[in-house]
Amino acid sequence: LRTHGVTNEIMKGNIASYFNEFNIFTQQSGAGNNWSQGYMYYGKMYENAIDNIVRRNIEKCDSLQSFYITSSLGGGTGSGLGSYILEMLSDNYEYIKFSNCVFPSACDDVITSPYNSFFALTKIHEFSNCVLPVSNDALLNILNNKKVKENENNKNFRNDYSKMNNIVANVIVNLTSSMRFEGLLNVDINEICTNLIPYPFFNFMLSSLSPCVETEAIRTFDHLFKNVLNHNNQMLIANPKDGLCLSMAFLVRGNINISDVTKNYNQDATKIGLCNVPPLNQPYSLLCLINSCEIRNTFLQILERFNKLFKRKAHLHHYLEYLTMDDILEFKEKIQNLIFEYSYIQKNSFCSPKFLNKKNYKHIGI
């Protein structure tokens, strides 16, 4: 779901044959970097057209498992229209909704991105069964630490973005490898949502991958574990060792036995997936998923960026064309509740009575 320029570039490129043009929905203009316009205006306008494409493809599936939604939260289309589509899928289908969203950088060139990512976060949390967030800051940090970023004198930002996209693509490839290849212990998205989310309210995952880039040298399989738990390999700026871990999964690709995994980590405390087929140009790879309270720091940063604009009412009039001030304050309360619950469980190792007694979170079935 993009404007014409982006899709035209893809359909004229080397990977055009992988896409069915009848499943691509585009319009001349985007949502003007405005979440509320993408959600309230374009969402309602194009709901039927998008739903028809989804239904047409569902009817061709023999064993549909889940919806995998990727979106960027800095602009208006990915955040606003993406939120609307996610909510539409939640209302119309019982299948699992797995969201892979990209948070904008702190110095993002879209001045309204703090609003867009803030509003989209509430919808993604509410209507996704599992969320795998990625931040541009973390991806850039990985490139800098792996020393594969372009020379500063040659500011080839387009190439940097391509490398950042490759990292995210490799995470997705490793996440879904068990659905495409045979393995000793295959783990699908259903199992990830079942085993890694103790309460539906806590549905965010920190992810890290080793190796992150093709040029990275991995000496031994044991080195993968040291590498994957390093905070410089995280897809968010976070150190999971600083937060309470609610659950964890290691998804391995390559000719590896379960004993190789368990000698590095306690088998009883983690979910383990083994896929026999190694990644391209590497003997093995390791994807780590952690349901950690450390994610609350990312939400705090999003809230702080939102507050900086909201306190000055900067650019707010664009959003008040579709939202009321009460709507915005309700969004803010939801994010504050989300931060509070992760902080409470971090401190007490159990969710708060405030969370357990809440009646307005009907989507979690409590």
C-alpha positions, 0 to 999 in steps of 0.5 A: 500500500504505497504511492505510485512512485515507490511501487513503480520503482519496485515493479521496474526493478529486479524483484518485480516478478515476485509481486502480483500487480493485481494485489498492489493498491496505490494512489497518487498521493499519500496521507500527508504525513498525518496519521489521522488523515490516513486513518480517519479519511483514507482508511474509510475511503479505501476500506472496501477496495483493500478488503476485496484484495485481502479476501480474494487472496484468502480464498486461494489459501489452503491453510492460512496461518496469520497476517504479517503486517509491515509498516513504517510509523513515521509518515501518515500512510504506514501509520494511519492507513496501516492502523486502519487496515490492522483494525479491519483485519482484527474485526473481520478475521480470527487469524493471528495478526503479527505486526512488524513496525519501524519506529522513526529516528529521533532526528527524523525528517518528518516533523510530525513523526512523533505524533504519527508513531504515537497514535499508531502505537496504540492501535498496533498494541491493541489489535496485534497479537504480537508486535516486532518493532524495529527502529531506524536508530538501532539499525544505523547503530548496527551498521556503525558497529559492524563497520559497514556504513558508507564512508562519511565523505561519501554520504550514500544514504540510499545505500545505507537504507538498503543495508538497513532494509537487508537487516530487517529482511533477514530477521523476517526470513529467519522468523518464517524459515520454519514455515518454508523449510524442514527442521528438527523443531519447527516453530511457526508464528502461532507458537511464538504468539502462544509461548512468548506472550504470557498476557495479551497486554504484553505483546511486544518482542525485542529481537536480535540477529546474529550474524546481522550482515553477510560480511560478519565473521562468526567463528563458532556456533557458541559465538552466535549466542554471545553476539546475539545477546549483545545490545549492539545487535538489537533491533531497538536501542535497548539492552535486554539484560537491564529488563525483566525477561518474561519469555525468550525464544532462540530460532536457529538455522543450520545443521545444529543439534539441540544440545548445541543450543541447550549448552549455551542456554537453559532449555526449560526457560526458552522456546527453541526452534531448529531449521535445517536449512542455513541462511545464504552465505553463512553456515548458521544463524540465530534469531533471538526474540525476548519479551522484555520489560526493557521495551518500556524505555522505547515507549517512554521515548515515543511519549517524550517526543509526542509531549514536546510537540503536544505541549506547544500544540505544534502542527496539532491543527492538522490532526484536529481536523479529524480528531478531538482533544479528548481523543488525543488525551485518550491515546495518551492515557493508553500509552501511559498505562502501557508504560506503567504496566511494564514498569510495574511488572519489572518491579514486582515480577507480576502485572498490577492489580490496576491491569487485572481489574481493567474492564476497558481492555476488552480485546485481551479477554479479561 
